[in-house]
Amino acid sequence: MPTDLDRLIESLLDTHWPPPADLARARAAAGETVARLVGRLEHEPGALRRRRICELLADVAAGHPDLLAPYLSTPRWFLARNLAYVLG
């Protein structure tokens, strides 16, 4: 069953210009938001959707690269590559 955070993330991913209040809610739960987005990124087959996930990850984790650090040692090269892209 989707949680409020899952619904928020889905809304943010489906909106090109998300409302600032929604972004603020995602940032307030940054650790959990990053974990859920990384999980989605790992399994997302669509290139455009992966790009949107990366953009949202970059926004939520801005100024907090430590939130992404635990995921960089993944054996899945494609996930590590996308996270490196997010980190800039």
C-alpha positions as protocol buffer text, in pm:
chain_id: "A"
residue {
  index: 1
  type: MET
  ca { x: 0 y: 0 z: 0 }
}
residue {
  index: 2
  type: PRO
  ca { x: 152 y: 335 z: -102 }
}
residue {
  index: 3
  type: THR
  ca { x: 240 y: 577 z: 174 }
}
residue {
  index: 4
  type: ASP
  ca { x: 198 y: 954 z: 168 }
}
residue {
  index: 5
  type: LEU
  ca { x: 565 y: 982 z: 73 }
}
residue {
  index: 6
  type: ASP
  ca { x: 519 y: 736 z: -216 }
}
residue {
  index: 7
  type: ARG
  ca { x: 226 y: 941 z: -345 }
}
residue {
  index: 8
  type: LEU
  ca { x: 426 y: 1263 z: -306 }
}
residue {
  index: 9
  type: ILE
  ca { x: 719 y: 1117 z: -499 }
}
residue {
  index: 10
  type: GLU
  ca { x: 489 y: 993 z: -775 }
}
residue {
  index: 11
  type: SER
  ca { x: 334 y: 1339 z: -800 }
}
residue {
  index: 12
  type: LEU
  ca { x: 677 y: 1506 z: -812 }
}
residue {
  index: 13
  type: LEU
  ca { x: 793 y: 1270 z: -1085 }
}
residue {
  index: 14
  type: ASP
  ca { x: 481 y: 1333 z: -1293 }
}
residue {
  index: 15
  type: THR
  ca { x: 505 y: 1713 z: -1272 }
}
residue {
  index: 16
  type: HIS
  ca { x: 764 y: 1906 z: -1473 }
}
residue {
  index: 17
  type: TRP
  ca { x: 744 y: 2208 z: -1240 }
}
residue {
  index: 18
  type: PRO
  ca { x: 644 y: 2068 z: -898 }
}
residue {
  index: 19
  type: PRO
  ca { x: 491 y: 2304 z: -642 }
}
residue {
  index: 20
  type: PRO
  ca { x: 750 y: 2445 z: -400 }
}
residue {
  index: 21
  type: ALA
  ca { x: 550 y: 2316 z: -103 }
}
residue {
  index: 22
  type: ASP
  ca { x: 572 y: 1959 z: -237 }
}
residue {
  index: 23
  type: LEU
  ca { x: 947 y: 1990 z: -292 }
}
residue {
  index: 24
  type: ALA
  ca { x: 982 y: 2122 z: 62 }
}
residue {
  index: 25
  type: ARG
  ca { x: 795 y: 1817 z: 196 }
}
residue {
  index: 26
  type: ALA
  ca { x: 1027 y: 1585 z: 2 }
}
residue {
  index: 27
  type: ARG
  ca { x: 1334 y: 1769 z: 131 }
}
residue {
  index: 28
  type: ALA
  ca { x: 1204 y: 1754 z: 489 }
}
residue {
  index: 29
  type: ALA
  ca { x: 1212 y: 1374 z: 462 }
}
residue {
  index: 30
  type: ALA
  ca { x: 1530 y: 1377 z: 251 }
}
residue {
  index: 31
  type: GLY
  ca { x: 1680 y: 1052 z: 381 }
}
residue {
  index: 32
  type: GLU
  ca { x: 1366 y: 849 z: 315 }
}
residue {
  index: 33
  type: THR
  ca { x: 1295 y: 1031 z: -11 }
}
residue {
  index: 34
  type: VAL
  ca { x: 1646 y: 954 z: -139 }
}
residue {
  index: 35
  type: ALA
  ca { x: 1612 y: 587 z: -40 }
}
residue {
  index: 36
  type: ARG
  ca { x: 1282 y: 553 z: -225 }
}
residue {
  index: 37
  type: LEU
  ca { x: 1409 y: 738 z: -532 }
}
residue {
  index: 38
  type: VAL
  ca { x: 1725 y: 525 z: -550 }
}
residue {
  index: 39
  type: GLY
  ca { x: 1507 y: 215 z: -533 }
}
residue {
  index: 40
  type: ARG
  ca { x: 1297 y: 344 z: -819 }
}
residue {
  index: 41
  type: LEU
  ca { x: 1606 y: 443 z: -1019 }
}
residue {
  index: 42
  type: GLU
  ca { x: 1749 y: 94 z: -982 }
}
residue {
  index: 43
  type: HIS
  ca { x: 1444 y: -68 z: -1141 }
}
residue {
  index: 44
  type: GLU
  ca { x: 1317 y: 198 z: -1384 }
}
residue {
  index: 45
  type: PRO
  ca { x: 1338 y: 79 z: -1747 }
}
residue {
  index: 46
  type: GLY
  ca { x: 1246 y: 412 z: -1909 }
}
residue {
  index: 47
  type: ALA
  ca { x: 1528 y: 654 z: -1988 }
}
residue {
  index: 48
  type: LEU
  ca { x: 1312 y: 967 z: -1956 }
}
residue {
  index: 49
  type: ARG
  ca { x: 1174 y: 854 z: -1621 }
}
residue {
  index: 50
  type: ARG
  ca { x: 1529 y: 774 z: -1498 }
}
residue {
  index: 51
  type: ARG
  ca { x: 1633 y: 1124 z: -1597 }
}
residue {
  index: 52
  type: ARG
  ca { x: 1343 y: 1273 z: -1399 }
}
residue {
  index: 53
  type: ILE
  ca { x: 1433 y: 1058 z: -1097 }
}
residue {
  index: 54
  type: CYS
  ca { x: 1794 y: 1183 z: -1121 }
}
residue {
  index: 55
  type: GLU
  ca { x: 1675 y: 1544 z: -1140 }
}
residue {
  index: 56
  type: LEU
  ca { x: 1460 y: 1498 z: -832 }
}
residue {
  index: 57
  type: LEU
  ca { x: 1743 y: 1320 z: -648 }
}
residue {
  index: 58
  type: ALA
  ca { x: 1974 y: 1612 z: -728 }
}
residue {
  index: 59
  type: ASP
  ca { x: 1720 y: 1855 z: -591 }
}
residue {
  index: 60
  type: VAL
  ca { x: 1641 y: 1663 z: -272 }
}
residue {
  index: 61
  type: ALA
  ca { x: 2006 y: 1578 z: -196 }
}
residue {
  index: 62
  type: ALA
  ca { x: 2145 y: 1921 z: -287 }
}
residue {
  index: 63
  type: GLY
  ca { x: 2399 y: 2018 z: -24 }
}
residue {
  index: 64
  type: HIS
  ca { x: 2383 y: 1670 z: 131 }
}
residue {
  index: 65
  type: PRO
  ca { x: 2590 y: 1433 z: -84 }
}
residue {
  index: 66
  type: ASP
  ca { x: 2624 y: 1209 z: 220 }
}
residue {
  index: 67
  type: LEU
  ca { x: 2266 y: 1098 z: 154 }
}
residue {
  index: 68
  type: LEU
  ca { x: 2379 y: 934 z: -170 }
}
residue {
  index: 69
  type: ALA
  ca { x: 2713 y: 797 z: -46 }
}
residue {
  index: 70
  type: PRO
  ca { x: 2578 y: 464 z: 86 }
}
residue {
  index: 71
  type: TYR
  ca { x: 2444 y: 377 z: -258 }
}
residue {
  index: 72
  type: LEU
  ca { x: 2764 y: 446 z: -455 }
}
residue {
  index: 73
  type: SER
  ca { x: 2923 y: 111 z: -370 }
}
residue {
  index: 74
  type: THR
  ca { x: 2648 y: -82 z: -545 }
}
residue {
  index: 75
  type: PRO
  ca { x: 2764 y: -359 z: -779 }
}
residue {
  index: 76
  type: ARG
  ca { x: 2508 y: -234 z: -1030 }
}
residue {
  index: 77
  type: TRP
  ca { x: 2728 y: -17 z: -1250 }
}
residue {
  index: 78
  type: PHE
  ca { x: 2433 y: 161 z: -1412 }
}
residue {
  index: 79
  type: LEU
  ca { x: 2301 y: 275 z: -1075 }
}
residue {
  index: 80
  type: ALA
  ca { x: 2644 y: 396 z: -964 }
}
residue {
  index: 81
  type: ARG
  ca { x: 2679 y: 583 z: -1296 }
}
residue {
  index: 82
  type: ASN
  ca { x: 2343 y: 756 z: -1251 }
}
residue {
  index: 83
  type: LEU
  ca { x: 2424 y: 852 z: -893 }
}
residue {
  index: 84
  type: ALA
  ca { x: 2761 y: 992 z: -1003 }
}
residue {
  index: 85
  type: TYR
  ca { x: 2568 y: 1200 z: -1257 }
}
residue {
  index: 86
  type: VAL
  ca { x: 2342 y: 1326 z: -976 }
}
residue {
  index: 87
  type: LEU
  ca { x: 2643 y: 1426 z: -770 }
}
residue {
  index: 88
  type: GLY
  ca { x: 2777 y: 1624 z: -1063 }
}
